[in-house]
Amino acid sequence: MIELSASEASRSFSAVLDEAENGETIAVTRNGKRVALITPAPHTNGVAVCAVFHRWAGKLDVDDRFAENVAKVRETASAELDSDPWHD
């Protein structure tokens, strides 16, 4: 874990984001006390979740309510939801 003062983090914010993007967690301090953590964003994988539901389709012996819930999730799960709206 990298530890930077708020001033250091501010001056090199682009580099701080690069470190987070590469998996590093950065602790930001003020007057020697930790005040924030900058961590890598979690990765989602809507495609993988949809694949699991498709593999399970028709193979599980479950009650009707569970099957309805799975069907609702399958309707809303989409690979399009897996995209980052801030990244072109």
N, C-alpha and C positions, 0 to 999 in steps of 0.2 A: 504494500500500500504506500502510495506517495502522500506526503504531507506538505502542504503549501500554506503560506499565510494568505489572507484574503487579497492583499496587495499583489503578491506574486501570482496568484491565480488570475487576478484581473489583468495584469500585464501580459500574461501568456495564455489567455483563455483558449485560443485556437489550439495551442499545443496540449492544453489540459483535455480538450475534447478529443484530440487525436489519441491521447493515452486511454481515455475511457472507451473510445471506439475499438481500441486494441485489447480491451479486457481488463484494464487497470482501474482500481478504485482510488480516488483521490480524496483525502481528508483536507478540508479547508479550515484553517484556524484563524481566530481573532484574539489578540492578546494572549497567545499561547494555549487557548482552549478551542477544542474542536466545535465548530458550529454547523458544519454541513459535510455531507459525503456526496461526491459525484461518482456515480457508478455506471457501468455499461447498461444500456437499455436491454431489456429482455427481448429475445427473438421469438417471434410467433411462427407457427407453421400450420396455417389453415389447411394447406394441401394434405399434410400428414393426418390431421384430425379427420378430414373428409374420407381419406383412404381407409382409416380404421372403421368408420361407420359403414362404408361400402363392403368391407370384408366381413363385418358382423351381420350384415343384412340377411335375414332369414335363417341364421344359424343359432340363434339363442332362443331358448324356451323361457320366455318371461311373461309377466302379466300384461294385460292390455294397457294399463296406465304407463308402465315403463316404455312400452313400445310406442305409445303416443308421444311421450317426452322425447324419445330418440328421434322420432319423425320430425318433431318441431325443431330440434337442434339441426338436423340434416337440412331442413328448409332454410335455416338462417346461416349455416356455415357456408363460407364461400372463400375461395382463394383470393378474391378481390379484397376481402377484409384483411388479408395478410400483407397488404402493401403499406408503405410508409408515405403518408400524404406530403411530407416535407422533402422527400427525395425524388428528384426527377429521373 
